[in-house]
Amino acid sequence: MQGQDPVEGVHTADDGQPHQRVERPPEPDEHEVEPSRAAHPPVNQLINVFHSGVDAAGANFGLGGAAGRAGRQAVSGPMARERVDALTRHFVEPGPFAAAIEVLRKQSVVTLCGPDGSGRLTGAVNLLVRMLGEDAPIVRLSLANSLRELAERRFDKRTGYLLCGWFGASDHEAEHHWERIQGELCERGSFLVVTTSEENRRTALTARVEWSPPEEAEAVIRAHGGDGLADVDVAKVVEALPEGVTMACLIEITELLVRGRPPEEAISSVLAEAAKDRVQDWFKEGPTRDQVLDVTVLAFLPGLSERRFGECRESLKAALAGMMPEEPAATDAADRTPRPPEEAFPQARGRQLENPLIQIRREVVDGRPRRLIELKEPEAQRFLFAEMTDRFDERFWDAVQIWLGEMLATPDLSLHIAAGLARLAGSSFDEVEGTYLDPWSVATGPAEPARSHARQKRLTTVHVLWLMCFDEDLAPVALRVAAGWAAQGSTPGQKYNAIIAFSGVLGGLYPIEALKNLWQLAQYRGAVLGPLAVEAFGGLFLSQEDSEGRVRIVRFLHNKIKRLRGDPRRIEMYGAALRAVLAVYTTDDQHGRPLAARLLCERPELADVIGYTWSILLVNRPVRHKALAALHANLDALRHHAEEPELVAQRLGDVLGGLLTRDQQDELARDFTAFAERPANRRDGTPPITAALFAAIERAQRRMGEEA
């Protein structure tokens, strides 16, 4: 990455910072070429794909009801009390529970090892509650922590810690680090439960318990369903359950029983058994090449018009012919009677309608009737991918890869393709990673003739990771991929992808990991990566589902500013922190109002933190003009979020008045008034709020003068 002039916001003496440069962050390999700014749209344009309306009907974004609910909750950080209560309310102890309790008592750390869907998370939470009591805090540690970082962590007293699906780097001093972790936990009276589905060096030195769900499914159904369930219904469910059903599915089946659904219907609805059976039966009958082409197109591109479906199908047919040429048809015997011409005429649409997996859906779009071709059951998509993964070799998948690359030349198909690849990842992640995520995510060279097409491929890989987040088993895998993109040694294009990924859905699910990676990437010099990572803090702020996540981001940047201010060796990092917090304060909700204003109203105890950051932004010359505009917008938004917005403004003014000098206060009042009085900036209802802010600043200044 080539050296650039320092970015704006770092050369000023007004806030105690000297005019001094610092050393560059680590440079990438010389052959890496940072993508040009012109080649990339603003980060918020990409984030808004998933935070506003998405026109991609039939893309099957939700990867299961239970997983969808889990996907909307932050995975790292303190676990909400209602979430803990939900996991412990109807818990049935499985066989390994007692052994795990004994290990925790003796060693303070235990690893639960078992297959996905065996209830490891629920078991881990219940182990911690049993050891510490119902009111003890439970914290999910960041999956991005290395073993050394865990060993250096200071654990809180009487706290339960979870490390679910951890993939931190292995360490040759693993035994020493685990001894430090165990000793610290024991001293603090705290406990750590690690969960994993695989044997690895990172957990091999901890005491391991092979985890499994309760042997009696009936006990689980009774615990979650209560006494209202009929014995005959419970017996029917237990008898009909397939082997290896996950705990999440069993609980969802029970919920449907409680709502009055018949046992067979409840099982079929949750497990999509009917769709699975139909797909398996269809493949056993030996579908023709044309039929396989039909369902492959619909698995990736549902809801197309018949004409467009035909065009996409012909493209796939051509790609498949290049990889797997059709065998020549047998020559008819000389004495065989020729078929009538009308029978030989191809009836492709008639063949498609005869396929039991396909249907035509009629709907009215903008007042115009449309015929759309799609799978009869959306659930069939994942079963199709599972069967095709088991049955077809690499020649078929190479043809699909060529075809999907061609389809991406049409941007409106990107989300459909990403959704299909996210589904395919559930059956064969190595196919998705090796064929799509790895090659499509790299940066293109300056001589790339189809630069926009290459960019579309890169952005599609981000959407694949976001859509994987809706599956609780694939979400940690998506995090591993994004963390790899952000790491040293990846290409600039992959770092760019990591920034986008962490500023959207992935950051909403893993906010701690997102903060860590975005901050590291914000230190890159150049025209794109560093500034883009700074801007992405606004997208991360937007991605949070609750105020707790937004508070975490504001406090993180507040701490960075306090730590970096006045350090001449880290002036550029300080500038990055200022511009990151400004990006947060200029991020709007769906109504076009700053989210930070709502946060201040919801969490009044943040007035000191937010007031401190505003006091820095408003006196830093390079960002001051943007800060004035942002403050004006935030003050205007207060009236939409608080019954008494003047009181909120007063709290903020009290903090600012204690931090600004008299000269800074006078200059702020003069410039802010001039800005607010411009015709384009006038807002009804804002002047009283502004007056309350500056009156509070003035009172705070007087108090300081009297105390002096």
N, C-alpha and C positions, 0 to 999 in steps of 0.2 A: 504494500500500500504506500503510495507516494505521500511525502510530507506536504502539509497544507498550512496555510496561515491559520492562526488560532481562530476558533469559532467565536461568534459574538457572545458577549456576556462575561468575558473573563478579564478584560483590561480596564480596570477602574480602581481608583483610590477612594472613592466616595464611601465605601463600606469597609475600609480598613485593609483592602487588598492591594499589594504592590503591583507595579507593572513589570511582571517577571514571567518568563516562560518556564515550563517544566519539561522533563524528559518525556519522550513519546512512550505510549504503551507498546507492548511487544509487537514487532512488525511481523506480518505474515510472510510466507515464502515469496521469493522474488517473482516467481512465475504467476502469482495470483494477481489478477487485475480487478480492482473494485468496480462494480457496475456503475455506470454513469448515472447522475441524478435524472437525466431525461428519460432513462430507461425504466424508471420506477414511479408508479403513482404514489400520492401521499398515503401514509399508513392508515389514516382514518377512512379512506375510501375502501380499503380492504377489510377493515374491522367492521364497517357498517354492513357488509354482506351478511354477517350473522347477527347484527344487532338491530336490523330494520327488516322490512319485508323482503323475502327471498322468493322470487318467481321461479320455483323449481318443483312444481307439483309432481308427486309420484316419486320423488327422489329417495323416500324412505330414510329420512335423517334419524328418526328415533330408533335406536337399536334395542328395543325392549323396554317395557314400562319401568321395571325396577331399576334398570341401568340408567334410564333417562332421569329418574328422580335423583339417583346418586350423582349423576353427572352435573347436576346444577349446584351441588354443595362443594365448598372448598375442601380439598383433601388434606392439606397441611395446615397446621396451626391448632389452637384450642378447639376441642370438639364441643359443639353446642350442647347444653344440658338436655334439651328436648331430644336430640339425637341419641344421647347416652340412654335416656329413659326408654326410648323406643327399642333400643337394642337389648335392654335388660328386662323389659316388662314381662315378656312371655318366654324367657330363655329356658330351654331344657338342657340339662347337663349331659354332654356325651361322655362316652367311656374315658377318653384321655384327660378329662377336666381335672380329676383328682391328682393325676401325676403332674400336670402342669402347675397346679397350686403348690405342690410339694417342692418343685424345682424353684419356683419364685421365692418361697420362704427361705430356702437355703442360699440361693445365688443372686436373687434380685433381677435376673435376666433369664428369659426362656424364648426359644424359637419354636413356633408352631409350623410344622411342615406338613403340607397336604395339598391335594388337588384344588383347582379353582372351583368355587361353588360349594365347598365343604363347610362353610360357615366360620372361616378362620377369624375374620374381623369381629364378628359377633362374639366368638369365644374369647378373643383377646380383650375386648372391652369388659366382658363379664369377669374375667380373671382379675383385671385391675380393680373393678368395683368390689369384688370379694376381698381383695387384699387391703384396700384403702377406705372402703365405705362409699355410700351412694353420693355423697357431696364432694368427694375429692375431685380436683380438676384432672382432666385427661387431655393430653396434647399429642397430636400426630406430628411426628418429626419429619423434616424435609427428606424426600427420597434422594435429593442431590448431595446429601452430606457424604463426605468420605469417612472412612473409619477413623482417621486421625482427627477430623473435625468433631466427630462424636466424642472421642476421648478427651478433647480439649473443652468440650461444652460444660458449663456449670448448670447442673440440674437443680430444679426447685425442690423444696421440701414437700414431702407427702404428696407427690404428684405421680400420676400414671402416664407412661409414655408408650406410644405405638410407633412401630417402624414397619409399615405394611408394604411388602413387595420391594424391599430396598435393593438398590443396584449400585451403591457407592463403590468406588474403585477398591480393588483388593490391595492389601498392604503386606509387605514382608514382615512387619512388626505387629501382625494382627493379634497374636497372643498377648503381647504387652498392652495393646490398646484396649482389648476386651477386659483385661485385668483392671485397668484404670477406670473404665466405664462401670464395671461391677463394684469397685471400691467406692466410687463417688455416689452411686445409687444407694448402696448400703448405708453410707454415712448420712445421706439426706433422708433416709426412710422412704425412698421412691422405688418404682419398679418399671421395667421395660419389657415389652412383649414384641418380638420380631415375628413377622409372618413371611413365609416363602413357599413356593411350589416346587423348588428345585434345590438340589444339593450344590453348594458353592463354597468357596474358600472364605467368604466374608462371614458366614454363619457357622462354619464347621466347628469352630472352637467354642461355641456356646452350647449349653445343654439343649437338646432337641427333643421335642415330643411329636410323634406322628399323630396328626390331627385327623379326625373323621367326624361326620355328623352323627346325631343320635341314631341308634340302630332301629328304634321303634318310630316309624313315621307317624303312627297314630298318636303318640305322645305329643309330637310337635303340633299336629292338627288340633288336638284338644286344647293345648296351651294357648294357641293363637285364636281358636274359634270359640272357646268358652263352652258353656253347657247347652247352648241353643242348637247345636248340630245334632241331627238324627244319627243314631248308631248305624243305621243301614247305609246312610250317605258316606259316613266316615269309612266304613268297611269297603264300600265300592271304590273309593278313592285309593285306599291303601292297596287294594287288589290290582287296580289298573295302572298304578304308577310304574313308569319304566325304570329300569335299573340305572343308577347314577344320577337321578334327578337332583338338581341343586337345591340348597336350602331356600334361596330366594324364590325359586319357582314354587316350591312347596308352600311357602307362606302366601304367595300370590294366589295359588289355587284355593287355599283356605279362605282368603278374603272373598273370593267369588262365591264359595259355598255359603258364607255368612250372609251374602247379599241375595241368596236364594237360587243361585244357578245350579242346575243338575250336575252331579259328579262328572259324567262323561263330557258335558259341555265345558265345565270349568277346566278340566285337564286339557282338552283339545284347544281351548282358547289360549291358555298360557303356554303350552308346549308346541302349539301349532302342529299337533300330530297328524291332523288330516292333510295339511299341506305337505308335510314331510312324506307321508305315505304315497300321496299322488305323484310327487316328484320321483321317489324311488321306483314306483311301479312303472312310470313313464320310461325311465332309463332301462329298466329290465326288459321292456318290450323291444328295445333296440331301435331308437329313433333314427331317422334318415339324416343325412348330412344337411339337407335343407331345414329340417326341423330343429336341429342343433343350432344352426345359424339364427333361426327365428328367436329361440329362447335366450341365446347369448346376447343378442342386441337388446332384448327387453330387460334382461337382468341389469344391464348397464344404463339403458336409456328408456325408462318407462314413460308412458304418456305421450308418445309422439303421434303426429298425424300419420295416416296410412302412407301418404306419399313420401313424407320425410323418413318414415321407418323403412320404406323400400329403398331409398337412396343410401341410408346408413347400412342396410343389409347388403347391398351390392358392394359397398366399400369393404365390409368384412369378408364377403365371399372372395373378392379379389386378393385380399391379404392372405386368406387361408389357402387359396389356390397356389400362391407362391411358395408357401411352406409345405403344404400337403396336397399335391396335385391329385385330382380325381382319377380314379382308375377308368380306363376306356370301357365303354359299354360293350357288352357281348353282341356280336353280329347276328342278326336274325337269320334263321334258316331260309334257304332260297324258296322253299315251297310254302313259307309261312304267309298267311293272308295279311296284307298291310292293314294297320289300324286306320279307322276313319280320321280324317284331318281334325274334326272337331274334338275327338278324344285326345289327340296329341297336343292340342293348344294348352299352354300352361295356365293353370288357375291357382296362382300363388296365394291370393287372398282367401280363396275357398279352402285351401290346405291349412292356412293359419287358423281359420275359424273352427276347423275340425280338431285342432290341437286342444286337449283338455286343460292345458295350462294357460291358454291365451283367451282373451276376451276383447270385444270392442266396447268402449264406454262412450256414450253420447252425452255431451254437455254443451251448455250455451256459454260462450265467451264473448263479452262485449256485445251481447244481443245477437250473436251469430252462432248457429248450431255447428258443432264440431264432432268428428269421429276420431277417437283416440284409441290406439292399440296398446295393450298392457297385459301384464300377468293377471290372472283371475284373482290370485291371492298374493298380496304384497309379501306375506311371510315366506312364500315360496322362493324368494330371491336368495336367502342365505342357504337354503337346502340345495338349490341349483348350483351355487358356487361350491358347496361341499362335495356334491356328486361329481362335478366337472374336475375338481382338484384330484379326486381319487381315481378318475377314469382316463383323463386326457394327458398326453405327454407334452414335453416342452415345445414341440412344433406348433401345437394348437395355441399355447400361451404366447409364443413369439408372434403368431399372427394377430392375436388379440392386442398385444402391445403395439404393433405397427398400426393397427386400426384405430385404437384409442388415441394415439399420437396424432393421426390425421383428423379425428373428430374434434380435437382440441383447437383446431383452426377455426372452429365455430364457437366463440366464447360462451354462448348461452347454454352449451352442453357441459360446461366445466363442472358445475355442482353435481349434476347427475353422475358424471364419471367419477368424481371424488367420492360420492356416496356409495357407488358400486365397489370401488377399491377398498373403502373402509369395511364394507361387508365381506369382501374377499379376504381381507386381512384376518378375519375370524377363522377362516378355514386354512389359509396358507399365507402367513405373514411374510415368510421368507420370499415368496413369489412377489408380493407387493413391494417389499423393501428392495430386493435386488433388481427388479425390473422397472420400478417406477420411482420410488422415493429416492434412491441413491442417484440414478442417472439424471432424473428430471430436476433435482434440487441444486445441482452444481451450477456455477456461474458460467456464462458463455463467454467466448473470446471476442475480441473487438471485431473479428472478421466474420462473425456469425451472420449469415444472410437473412435469417428469419428471426430476428431478435424478439419481436413481439410474440411469436409462437413459442420461443424458448421461455420467455417470461411467463406466458400462460401455463406452461408445464410446471414451472417453479411454484406459482401460486396455487396450482391444483394440489401439489403435495402438501401445502399448508392446510388446505381444506380437508384433505384426507386425515391429517392428524386431528383437526378439530372434530371431525365426525367420529373418529375413533374414541374420542372422549365420552361419547354417550354410551359406551360399553364399559362396564366397570373392570372387565378383564383386559381390555385393550388400552384403556386410559394410561396405565403406567408404561405401557410399551410406547405410546405416543410421546410421553415425557422423555423416555430414553432417547428416542430419535431426535427430538428437538434439542436436548442437552448435548447430544453429539454434534449437531449442526452448530451450536454456539461455542463449542470447545476450540481450543487452539489446534490448528492444523486443518480445519475444515475450510472450504472455499468461501470467498466473499458472498457468493450467491446463497450458500447454505447459512451463513451468518445472517444474511438478509432475511431468509426464511424463518430462522429462529426468532428474530425480532418480531416478525408478524405473528408467528405462532404463539409466543408468550404474551403478546399484547391482546389476544382475543380469548377464545374459548378455553384454550389450554391454561392461560394465566388465571382465568376465573376458577379453574379447578385446582391449580397448584400455584397459589399466589406467592408463597415464600420462594419457591424455585424460580418463578418468573422475575421477582425483584432481583434476586442474585444474578441471574443471567443477563437481564437487561442492563443492570448497572455495570457489569463487566463489559458488555458490548458498547455501552455509551462512552467508554474511554477510547474507542478507536478514532484515529484521525482520518480525515478525508471528507469528501463532499457528501457521502451517503450514509455509511454505517453508523458512525457516531451520532450525527444529528437525528437519524431515523430512530435509533434506540432511545434517544432523549424524548422524542415526540411520542414514542410508543408507551411511555408511562401514562399518558392520557388515555390510550386505549385500554391499558391494564386497569386503570381506575374505572372506566366504563364497564369493563367485563365483570366486576364484582357484583355478586347477587345481594349483598347486604352491607350495612354500614360498617360492620366489623372489618370486612376486607378493605374497605376504603380508608378506614382509620389506620390500618396497618401500613398502607402506602404513604399516607401523609406523614406518619411518624417516622417511617424509614427515611424519607427525603429530608425531614426536619433534622433528624440526627446527623445525616450526611452534611448538611449545611453547617450545623454547629461545629462538627468535627473538622471540617475543611477550612472554615473561615479563619483568615489570618495566617494560613500556612503558605508561604511563598513557593514551596516546592510542589504544591498540588493545586495551583491556580486554575488549571483547565478542568480538573475534576470538579472544583468548586463551581465553575461556570456551568458545567453540565448539570449539576444538581439544581442550580437556580432555574435553568431552562426546563428541567424536568418538572419541577414543582409548578412552574408557570403553565406547562402543558396540562397538568392536572387541573389547575384552576380555570382553564379555558375549555375544558371538556364539558359538553352540553348533554342534557338528557333528551328524551324524545320530543320534548316541547321546546327545545332550543334554549334551555336555561342552564346555567352552570350547576353541575352536580355538587361542587364544593359548597355552594350556598345551602343546599338542602342538608348536607352533612353537618354543617355548623349549627343548623336549627335542630337536627336530630340529636346531636352530641354536643351540648353546650360546654362540656368540660374540655373540649378541644380548642377553646378560644385562645388559650396561651400559646399552643403549638401553631395554630393557623395565624394568629396575630404576629408571632415572631417571624414566620416566613414572609408574610406581607411586608413587614418592616424592612426586610432585606431587599425584596424585589423592588420596592418603591423608591429606594435610594441608589440602586445599582444602575448606572447610566445606560449601558447597552440594552437592558431589558425594561427600563423604566416606562417607556411609552406604552409598550404592550401591557405592562403591569397596571398602568392607569386605566386602560380600556377594560382589562379583566376585572379590576376592583369595581368599576362602574357597573359592569354586567352582573357581578355577584351581589352588589347592594340592591340592584333592581330586582333580582330573583328572590330576595328575602321575603318580599311581600306575598309571594306565592306559596311559601313554605311555613310561615309562622303567623300566628294570630296577632302578635305584637312585634313586628319586624324591627321597630325602633329599639326595643330592648336588646335584641341580638346585635344590632349595630353598636349599641352602647358598650356591650361586653367587648366587642372587637376594638372599639375606640379606646377603652381603658387600657388594653394591652399595648396598642400602638403608641398611646401617649406616654407610656412608661419607657418606650424604646427609642423614640425619635427625639432628636435634639430640637431646640426651638427653631433653628434655621431650617432644618428638614421639615418640620411641621408647617412652617409658613410657606415654604416652597410647594409642599404637597397640596395645601389648601388652595393656593393660587393656580397651580397647574390643573388640579382636578376640577376646579370650578370652571376654568376655561374649556376644558374638555367636555364637561357635562352640559354647558350652555350652547354647544354647537347644535344647529337644528337637527342634524341626523342622530344626535345622541340624547335628545330630550325624551323623558319617559314620565308619564303620569304616575304619581305616587312615589317616585324616587326621591324628590327633594326633601321630604320630612325624614327619610331614612338617612340620607346624606348628612342632613343637619344634625341628627342624633349622633352620628359617628364623629363628626368634627367637634361637637360640643363635648363629647366624652374625652376626646384627645386633649382639648383645651383644659378641662378640669384636671385630668391626670398631670398635665404640665404644671398647673398651678400648685397641685399637691406636692410635686417634686420640688418646686421652688421654695415652698414653705418649709418642707423638711430640711432642705439644704441650709 
